Amino acid sequence: MTGNVKTTLRLPTLRLPALPGWHSIRGRMTIVLAVPTCLLLALTGLGVADRAADWSAARATEAHVGVLLRVQDLVRELQRERGLTNGLLGGAEGYRDDVRRQRGRTDDARSALRAALSEESGDLPGASASALRDAQLPLADLATLRADVDSGAADRTATLTSYTKAVTALIDAESAGAPQGDRRIGDGVQALQALARATEAVALERGSLNGVFAAKRFRSGEYLDFTEIRATRVAGLGQFRQLATHAQESALDTAFKSTAARRVTSYERQAEGGADGSALAVPPSRWWADMTTLVDDLHGVQKRVGADVGARAAETGDAATRQLVGFLGLGALIVAVAAALAVISARSITRPLGALADEADAVAGTRLPVAVKRIQENGPDTPDIPIATEPAKPRAAADHGAREITRLAAALRNVERTAVGLAVEQAVLRRNSTESLAGLGRRNQALLGRQLGLITTLESQELDPDALAELFELDHLATRMRRNAESLLVLAGEESPARSWPGTVAVADVVRSAVSEVEQYQRVAAVDVEQCGIRGHAVAELSHMLAELVENALMFSPPGQPVEIYGWRDGAEYCLAVVDQGIGMTEERMTQVNALLSGHGGSFLAAPTHRRVPGSARTQGMPTLGHHVVGALAARLGAQVELRPTRGTGVTAYIALPAALVAQSSTATVGGGVV
């Protein structure tokens, strides 16, 4: 009876025991990093990084030194051409044939350098190759310089300077992009560069005194140049001795102990005796021959130093190559082990973190913004609606993840609750602040209205001119205070008590009303205000807005500088301009203020109340609260307000009133004007 029975064999699922600490992210990362870290420490102990850097530096140094020797060959030939040319310009015509032959040798050395740069471009550091190519730019004028020398139009000092500039550019380029690696190699390269500068000083002295001896005396400034050149030589040789090996230093001493070098020292002493401009009797040819011998000996020392550096670089490169072969095998093993562990651990971490990331996106993108919006939209009489802040249940991967992930999920819930709580507090704070401002503004406005009425009564009863003037001043101060109280109501979003006029009011009366509400009204001039009628319901708010802009212009203008007001029709609209010649505003600050004036600058409760001019105790632009007042009033009126730079200095505020506020007839006004 078993023929119809199907049996299924289920193989048991193999579960590997969890490693110690595997239930926490810290434990998992420790396991993942422990093995490769130990291997990397062993690899670091063997000096992988240093060997790789030494190998690369050795290859670069070999190429660098090879090119530097080519550079030195070109420098040597340029130095010879410079010295012979200087002697020729000094009056020694016997040098003319030598100059022509030397020019050919210079051109050959230049071509050899170009070929070396092209051949070693792969191994040579990019900075070094670029610097050496740029250093040859002064040589582009060499043909013109030679032509001037042949025609007799060249100045000896200027020609010497031009050659020196080209030589100096080549020597300076030698230090650009020098490879970093073995210390002995670095010292050798620096010693080679120091010797190159010292050799240039010797060669420059040869060329400079060649012209002096040909002219038989120092000209103005040439003796000072001679002493500076010798000082440069001494400094370069001192630096070389600090960096050179004992053998290299001995080779240098040998060069300076030769017979020619001793004769050079004798000639230099004679040159020192000509510092007062007296005649010098040193034959230029003898000076040139002995100095050339010394320069050639120094060039030989340079080649020896370069050969030593190249040999050291080759030795370092071979050693580094042998060690890197073994290290690369060990590195491959480390990569394989680390990759396997990373894949296993990453899968166990990324899955629960992905679930938490989705949860965080839902909180940040949907639930939290919705909750904050509902809180902020609650009116002052609407009770706060409890908002559920408990997020949806995370995925199972997050629930069964490591302890840190579970804590992270709980922290995410706490962040959401805290954010909603802060939003509630901020909404209540802003609501209370707004209501306080509105209440304060209404109380102040009521008191100021009574005060203005009392002052008006006293003015009508006062006969003493002095007392009457003081009452007028008090009336002016109360009027300004009333504007400040109305500003509080504007900032609080409250409608101020109606101060409207039937019919229309002349724009000139509106301007006068605005000017009467500022402190230094004597400095305000209505220069050119085209007649127009403003509808009565908009007069108070337009006057208030205009007063804020005028007061700002007065505040940031020099005490004796007037503020001008202009008005003109622009089609169906009417435009006003408040122009000052004050301290002005930066472009960035003006952009921010214009955003406030257009109603896109944010709430005044979240913005600073003023800005200070750097280095000054004065603020830049009118107070930010004033910007919000003008922006709010402009929005009520449907007007556009914009700040622009005044030609010269200062700021101009432009107001564009819509056609709905402008009466067709410009003559209809209310008797008595605006108060």
C-alpha positions in Angstrom: 0.0 0.0 0.0 2.9 2.3 -0.4 2.8 2.7 -4.2 0.6 5.7 -4.1 2.3 7.4 -1.2 4.8 10.2 -2.1 7.4 11.0 0.4 9.4 14.3 0.5 12.7 14.4 2.2 13.5 17.8 3.7 17.2 18.5 4.3 17.8 20.4 7.6 18.7 24.0 7.2 22.3 24.6 8.4 22.7 27.6 10.7 26.1 28.7 11.6 26.5 29.8 15.2 26.6 33.6 15.6 29.9 35.1 16.2 30.5 36.8 19.5 29.3 40.4 19.3 27.4 39.8 16.0 24.2 41.3 17.4 25.6 44.8 17.5 26.9 47.0 14.7 30.0 47.6 16.7 30.6 43.9 17.0 30.0 43.2 13.4 32.3 46.0 12.2 34.9 44.8 14.6 34.7 41.3 13.1 34.7 42.7 9.6 37.7 45.0 10.2 39.8 42.9 12.6 41.3 40.5 10.0 42.1 43.0 7.2 43.3 45.5 9.8 45.8 42.9 11.2 46.9 42.0 7.7 47.2 45.7 6.8 49.3 46.4 9.9 51.6 43.5 8.9 51.8 44.9 5.4 52.4 48.4 6.7 55.1 47.1 9.0 56.9 45.7 5.9 56.8 49.2 4.4 54.5 48.7 1.4 53.6 52.4 1.2 57.2 53.5 1.6 58.5 51.0 -1.0 55.8 51.9 -3.5 56.6 55.6 -3.0 60.3 54.9 -3.2 59.9 52.9 -6.5 57.8 55.7 -8.0 60.1 58.4 -6.8 63.1 56.4 -8.1 61.7 56.2 -11.6 60.8 59.9 -11.5 64.1 60.8 -10.1 66.1 59.0 -12.8 64.1 60.8 -15.5 64.3 64.1 -13.6 68.1 64.0 -13.1 68.6 63.0 -16.8 66.6 66.1 -17.9 68.3 68.3 -15.3 71.7 67.4 -16.8 70.4 68.5 -20.2 69.2 71.7 -18.6 72.7 72.2 -17.1 74.2 71.7 -20.5 72.0 74.4 -21.9 72.6 76.7 -19.0 76.4 76.2 -19.4 76.2 77.2 -23.1 74.0 80.2 -22.4 76.4 81.3 -19.7 79.3 81.2 -22.1 77.3 83.1 -24.8 76.3 85.7 -22.2 79.9 86.2 -21.1 81.3 86.4 -24.6 78.5 88.8 -25.7 79.1 91.0 -22.7 82.8 91.2 -23.5 82.0 92.0 -27.1 79.6 94.8 -26.1 82.4 96.1 -23.7 84.6 96.7 -26.7 86.6 93.5 -27.1 86.0 92.9 -30.9 88.2 89.8 -30.7 85.2 88.0 -29.2 83.0 88.3 -32.3 84.0 85.0 -34.0 83.8 83.2 -30.6 80.3 84.6 -30.1 79.1 83.2 -33.4 80.5 79.8 -32.7 79.1 79.8 -29.2 75.6 80.6 -30.5 75.6 77.4 -32.5 76.6 75.4 -29.4 73.7 77.0 -27.5 71.2 76.1 -30.1 72.4 72.5 -30.1 72.0 72.3 -26.3 68.5 73.8 -26.6 67.5 71.1 -29.2 68.9 68.4 -27.0 66.8 69.6 -24.0 63.7 69.6 -26.1 64.4 66.0 -27.2 65.0 64.9 -23.6 61.7 66.5 -22.5 59.8 64.7 -25.2 61.5 61.3 -24.5 61.1 61.4 -20.7 57.6 62.9 -20.7 56.0 59.7 -19.4 58.3 59.3 -16.3 59.0 63.0 -15.6 56.6 64.7 -13.1 54.0 66.8 -14.8 54.9 69.9 -12.7 58.6 69.6 -13.6 57.9 69.1 -17.3 55.5 72.1 -17.4 58.0 74.3 -15.5 60.9 73.4 -17.8 58.8 74.1 -20.9 57.7 77.5 -19.5 61.3 78.3 -18.6 62.2 78.2 -22.2 59.8 81.0 -23.1 62.5 83.8 -22.5 64.6 82.0 -25.1 62.1 82.9 -27.7 63.5 86.4 -27.8 67.1 85.1 -28.2 67.1 85.7 -32.0 66.1 89.3 -31.6 68.6 89.8 -28.8 71.4 88.4 -31.0 70.4 90.6 -33.9 70.6 93.7 -31.7 74.1 92.7 -30.6 75.2 92.2 -34.2 73.8 95.5 -35.3 75.4 97.4 -32.4 72.0 98.5 -31.0 72.1 96.4 -27.9 72.9 97.9 -24.4 75.5 95.9 -22.5 73.6 96.0 -19.1 70.2 95.2 -20.7 71.7 92.4 -22.8 73.4 90.9 -19.7 70.1 91.1 -17.8 68.2 89.4 -20.6 70.6 86.5 -20.7 70.6 86.3 -16.9 66.8 86.2 -16.9 66.7 83.2 -19.3 69.4 81.3 -17.3 67.7 82.0 -14.0 64.3 80.8 -15.4 66.0 77.5 -16.3 67.6 77.1 -13.0 64.5 77.9 -11.0 62.5 75.4 -13.1 64.8 72.6 -12.0 63.3 72.7 -8.5 59.7 72.4 -9.7 58.1 69.0 -9.3 61.2 67.5 -7.7 60.4 63.8 -6.7 59.9 63.1 -3.1 61.2 59.8 -1.7 64.5 58.6 -0.4 66.2 61.2 1.8 69.6 60.7 0.1 68.0 61.2 -3.2 66.2 64.4 -2.0 69.4 65.8 -0.6 71.2 65.0 -3.8 68.6 66.7 -5.9 68.7 69.8 -3.6 72.5 69.8 -3.7 72.5 69.7 -7.5 70.2 72.7 -7.6 72.3 74.6 -5.0 75.4 73.9 -7.1 73.6 75.0 -10.2 72.8 78.4 -8.6 76.4 78.8 -7.4 77.7 77.9 -10.8 75.3 80.5 -12.3 76.7 83.1 -10.0 80.3 82.2 -11.0 79.3 82.3 -14.7 77.5 85.6 -14.2 80.5 87.0 -12.6 82.6 85.8 -15.5 80.3 87.5 -18.0 79.9 90.7 -16.0 83.6 91.3 -15.3 84.4 90.3 -18.9 82.6 93.4 -20.0 84.1 95.5 -17.2 87.7 94.4 -18.0 87.0 95.0 -21.7 85.8 98.5 -20.8 88.8 98.8 -18.3 86.6 100.1 -15.4 83.3 99.7 -13.6 80.4 101.7 -14.8 77.7 103.1 -12.5 76.1 100.3 -10.5 78.3 97.5 -11.9 80.5 97.2 -8.8 77.4 96.7 -6.6 76.2 94.0 -9.0 79.6 92.4 -8.7 79.4 92.2 -4.9 75.8 90.8 -5.0 76.9 88.1 -7.5 79.7 87.0 -5.2 77.4 86.9 -2.2 75.0 84.7 -4.2 77.8 82.4 -5.0 78.9 82.1 -1.4 75.3 81.3 -0.3 74.9 78.7 -3.0 78.1 77.0 -2.2 77.3 77.0 1.6 73.9 75.3 0.9 75.7 72.7 -1.3 78.2 71.9 1.4 75.3 71.2 3.8 73.7 68.7 1.5 76.6 67.1 -0.4 78.4 64.0 0.5 82.0 64.0 1.6 83.2 62.9 -1.9 81.1 65.6 -3.6 82.4 68.2 -1.3 86.0 67.1 -2.0 85.4 67.4 -5.7 84.2 71.0 -5.2 87.3 71.8 -3.1 89.4 70.4 -5.9 87.7 72.7 -8.4 88.5 75.8 -6.3 92.1 74.8 -5.6 93.1 74.6 -9.3 95.7 77.0 -10.7 93.0 78.8 -12.8 90.8 79.2 -9.7 93.7 80.8 -7.8 94.3 83.2 -10.7 90.6 84.1 -10.7 90.9 85.0 -7.0 93.8 87.4 -7.9 91.7 89.0 -10.7 88.8 89.5 -8.3 91.1 91.3 -5.8 92.1 93.6 -8.6 88.5 94.2 -9.5 87.8 95.1 -5.9 90.4 97.8 -6.1 88.4 99.4 -9.0 85.4 100.1 -6.8 86.1 103.8 -7.0 86.0 103.8 -10.8 89.7 103.6 -11.3 91.2 101.9 -14.4 91.5 98.1 -14.4 94.4 96.4 -16.3 93.2 92.8 -16.4 93.2 91.3 -19.9 89.7 90.1 -20.7 91.0 87.1 -22.6 93.0 85.8 -19.6 90.0 86.4 -17.2 87.7 84.6 -19.6 90.0 81.6 -20.0 90.6 81.1 -16.3 86.9 81.6 -15.3 85.8 79.3 -18.1 88.1 76.6 -16.7 86.5 77.1 -13.2 83.0 77.0 -14.6 83.8 73.8 -16.5 85.2 72.3 -13.4 82.0 73.2 -11.5 80.0 71.7 -14.3 82.0 68.5 -13.9 81.1 68.4 -10.2 77.4 68.9 -11.2 77.6 65.9 -13.5 79.2 63.8 -10.7 76.4 64.8 -8.3 73.8 64.0 -10.9 75.4 60.6 -11.6 75.4 59.8 -7.9 71.7 60.7 -7.6 70.8 58.6 -10.6 72.7 55.6 -9.2 71.0 56.0 -5.9 67.6 56.2 -7.6 68.3 53.1 -9.6 69.4 51.2 -6.6 66.3 52.3 -4.6 64.0 51.3 -7.5 65.4 47.8 -7.8 65.0 47.2 -4.1 61.5 48.5 -4.1 60.5 46.4 -7.1 61.6 43.2 -5.4 59.7 43.9 -2.2 56.6 45.1 -4.0 56.2 41.7 -5.8 55.8 39.9 -2.5 53.6 42.7 -1.0 51.2 42.6 -4.0 50.5 38.9 -3.4 49.8 39.6 0.2 47.7 42.5 -0.7 45.6 40.4 -3.1 44.9 37.9 -0.2 43.9 40.8 2.0 41.5 42.1 -0.6 39.9 38.7 -1.1 39.3 38.1 2.6 38.1 41.7 3.3 35.7 41.5 0.3 34.2 38.3 1.5 33.7 39.7 5.0 32.4 43.0 3.7 29.7 41.3 1.6 28.5 39.2 4.5 28.4 42.0 7.0 27.1 44.6 4.7 24.0 42.6 3.9 23.3 42.2 7.6 23.5 45.9 8.1 22.1 47.5 5.0 18.8 45.7 5.1 17.6 47.1 8.4 19.2 50.5 7.7 17.3 50.6 4.4 14.1 50.1 6.3 15.0 52.9 8.7 15.9 55.1 5.8 12.5 54.6 4.2 10.9 55.4 7.6 13.0 58.6 7.9 12.0 59.7 4.4 8.4 59.2 5.3 8.8 61.2 8.5 10.7 64.1 6.8 8.7 64.1 3.6 5.2 63.5 4.7 4.2 63.1 8.3 6.3 65.9 9.9 5.5 68.6 7.3 1.8 67.8 7.5 1.8 67.9 11.3 3.7 71.3 11.4 1.4 72.7 8.8 -1.7 71.7 10.8 -0.3 73.3 13.9 0.6 76.5 12.2 -2.8 76.8 10.5 -4.6 76.6 13.8 -6.2 79.9 14.7 -5.8 81.6 18.0 -9.3 80.4 19.1 -8.8 76.8 17.9 -7.6 74.4 20.5 -4.4 72.5 19.7 -5.3 69.2 18.0 -3.3 66.2 19.3 -1.3 64.9 16.3 -0.3 61.2 16.3 3.5 61.2 16.1 4.0 57.4 16.4 5.4 56.3 13.0 4.2 53.2 11.3 5.7 49.9 12.4 9.1 49.4 10.9 9.9 46.5 8.8 10.8 43.2 10.4 14.4 43.7 9.2 14.7 46.7 11.5 12.9 45.1 14.4 15.2 42.0 14.3 18.4 44.0 13.6 21.2 44.8 15.9 20.7 46.7 19.1 22.0 49.9 17.6 19.5 49.8 14.8 16.7 49.2 17.3 17.9 52.2 19.3 18.1 54.2 16.1 14.5 53.4 15.2 13.4 54.6 18.7 15.5 57.7 18.4 13.8 58.5 15.1 10.5 58.3 16.8 11.8 60.6 19.6 13.1 63.1 17.0 9.7 63.2 15.3 7.9 63.8 18.6 10.4 66.5 19.6 10.1 68.2 16.2 6.3 68.4 16.5 6.6 69.6 20.0 9.0 72.4 19.0 6.6 73.3 16.1 3.8 73.6 18.6 5.9 75.8 20.9 7.0 78.0 18.0 3.5 78.4 16.7 2.3 79.4 20.2 5.2 81.7 20.7 4.6 83.5 17.3 0.9 83.7 18.0 1.5 85.2 21.4 4.1 87.6 20.1 1.8 88.8 17.3 -1.1 89.2 19.7 1.1 91.1 22.2 2.3 93.5 19.4 -1.2 94.0 18.2 -2.4 94.8 21.7 0.4 97.1 22.4 0.0 98.9 19.1 -3.8 99.4 19.7 -3.2 100.7 23.2 -0.5 103.1 22.1 -2.6 104.3 19.2 -5.5 105.0 21.4 -3.4 107.0 23.9 -1.6 108.9 21.1 -4.9 109.8 19.5 -6.0 111.3 22.8 -2.7 113.0 23.2 -2.8 114.5 19.7 -6.3 115.8 20.4 -5.2 117.4 23.6 -2.2 119.0 21.9 -4.4 120.3 19.2 -6.7 121.9 21.8 -3.7 123.5 23.6 -2.3 124.8 20.2 -5.7 126.5 19.5 -5.6 128.2 22.9 -1.9 129.2 23.1 -0.9 132.8 22.2 2.7 132.8 23.2 4.8 132.1 20.0 7.6 130.2 21.9 5.2 128.0 23.8 3.2 127.4 20.6 6.5 126.3 18.8 7.1 123.9 21.6 3.6 122.5 21.2 4.2 122.1 17.5 7.3 120.1 18.3 5.4 118.0 20.8 2.7 117.5 18.1 5.4 116.3 15.7 6.8 113.8 18.2 3.4 112.4 18.9 2.7 112.0 15.2 5.9 110.0 14.8 5.0 107.9 17.8 1.6 107.3 16.3 3.3 106.0 13.1 5.4 103.6 15.2 2.2 102.3 16.9 0.7 101.8 13.5 3.8 99.9 12.5 3.2 97.4 15.3 -0.3 96.8 14.0 1.0 96.3 10.5 3.7 93.8 11.7 1.1 91.9 13.7 -1.1 91.6 10.6 -3.9 93.8 12.2 -5.8 96.4 10.3 -5.1 99.8 11.9 -8.1 102.1 12.8 -9.4 103.6 9.7 -7.9 107.0 8.7 -9.4 107.5 5.3 -10.7 110.4 3.4 -13.6 110.6 1.0 -12.9 111.2 -2.6 -9.2 111.7 -3.5 -6.2 113.5 -2.0 -3.5 115.3 -4.0 -0.3 113.3 -4.0 1.6 116.4 -2.9 -0.5 116.4 0.3 0.3 112.8 0.9 4.0 113.6 0.5 3.7 116.5 3.0 1.9 114.2 5.4 4.7 111.6 5.2 7.4 114.2 5.6 5.7 115.6 8.7 6.1 112.2 10.4 9.9 112.0 10.2 12.4 113.7 12.5 14.6 115.8 10.2 11.7 116.9 7.9 13.6 120.1 7.1 16.1 118.2 4.9 13.4 116.6 2.7 12.6 118.3 -0.6 9.8 117.5 -3.0 11.8 118.3 -6.1 9.4 117.4 -8.9 6.1 115.8 -7.9 3.6 115.6 -10.8 0.0 116.3 -9.7 -2.2 113.3 -9.2 -5.1 112.2 -7.0 -4.8 109.3 -4.6 -8.0 107.5 -3.5 -8.8 108.3 0.1 -8.8 104.7 1.4 -5.1 104.3 0.5 -3.8 107.7 1.7 -2.9 106.7 5.3 -1.1 103.5 4.3 0.7 105.2 1.4 1.8 108.1 3.7 3.0 105.6 6.3 5.0 103.6 3.8 6.5 106.8 2.3 7.4 108.0 5.8 9.3 104.8 6.5 11.4 105.1 3.3 12.1 108.8 3.9 13.2 108.3 7.5 15.6 105.6 6.3 17.0 107.9 3.7 17.5 110.6 6.3 19.2 108.2 8.7 21.8 107.1 6.3 22.6 110.3 4.6 25.1 113.0 5.7 23.6 115.6 8.1 23.7 118.4 5.5 22.6 116.3 2.5 19.0 116.7 1.5 16.7 113.8 0.6 14.7 114.3 -2.6 11.2 113.1 -3.6 10.0 112.8 -7.1 6.7 111.8 -8.5 5.5 111.1 -12.1 2.8 109.3 -14.0 3.7 106.1 -15.9 0.8 105.2 -18.0 -2.1 104.3 -15.8 0.2 103.9 -12.8 1.9 106.5 -10.6 5.5 106.3 -9.4 7.3 107.9 -6.5 11.0 107.9 -5.8 12.9 108.7 -2.6 16.5 109.6 -3.5 19.4 109.9 -1.0 23.1 110.3 -1.4 24.1 108.3 1.7 26.3 105.4 2.5 24.6 103.0 0.1 24.1 99.3 0.4 26.0 96.2 -0.8 24.5 94.3 -3.7 23.9 91.3 -1.5 22.1 93.3 1.2 20.0 95.2 -1.4 18.9 91.9 -2.8 17.8 90.7 0.6 15.9 94.0 1.3 14.1 93.9 -2.0 13.0 90.3 -1.2 11.5 91.7 2.1 9.8 94.6 0.3 8.3 92.2 -2.2 6.9 90.0 0.6 9.3 87.0 0.0 11.7 87.7 2.8 10.1 85.5 5.5 8.5 86.4 8.8 9.9 89.3 10.8 10.0 87.1 13.9 12.7 84.9 12.2 14.8 87.8 10.9 17.5 90.0 12.5 16.2 93.5 13.4 19.2 95.4 11.9 22.4 95.1 10.0 25.6 96.8 10.9 28.1 98.3 8.4 31.5 96.6 8.9 33.9 98.8 10.8 31.1 101.2 11.8 28.6 101.5 14.7 25.9 102.5 12.1 23.4 100.1 10.7 23.2 99.4 7.0 19.8 100.0 5.4 16.7 100.8 7.5 15.8 98.5 10.3 14.6 95.1 9.1 11.3 95.7 10.9 10.9 98.7 8.8 11.4 96.6 5.7 8.6 94.3 6.8 6.3 97.2 7.5 6.9 98.6 4.0 6.5 95.2 2.5 3.2 94.6 4.3 1.8 98.0 3.4 2.9 97.5 -0.3 1.1 94.1 -0.3 -2.1 95.7 1.1 -2.0 98.5 -1.5 -1.0 96.2 -4.4 2.1 98.5 -4.9 5.6 97.5 -5.9 8.6 98.8 -3.9 12.2 98.3 -5.0 15.6 99.7 -3.9 18.2 100.6 -6.5 21.6 102.3 -6.3 21.6 106.0 -6.7 24.0 107.3 -9.3 27.1 108.1 -7.4 26.3 107.0 -3.9 23.2 106.3 -1.9 20.0 104.4 -2.5 16.8 105.2 -4.3 13.5 103.7 -3.3 10.9 103.4 -6.1 7.2 103.0 -5.4 4.8 102.0 -8.2 1.2 102.6 -7.4 -1.4 100.5 -9.3 -4.0 102.2 -11.4 -6.7 101.3 -8.9 -5.3 103.7 -6.4 -4.8 106.6 -8.9 -7.7 108.9 -9.6 -8.3 109.9 -13.2 -8.7 113.5 -12.2 -5.6 115.0 -10.5 -7.3 118.1 -9.2 -9.8 116.6 -6.7 -8.4 117.1 -3.1 -9.8 117.2 0.3 -9.7 120.6 2.0 -7.2 120.9 4.6 -4.8 118.3 3.3 -3.8 115.2 5.1 -3.1 115.1 8.8 
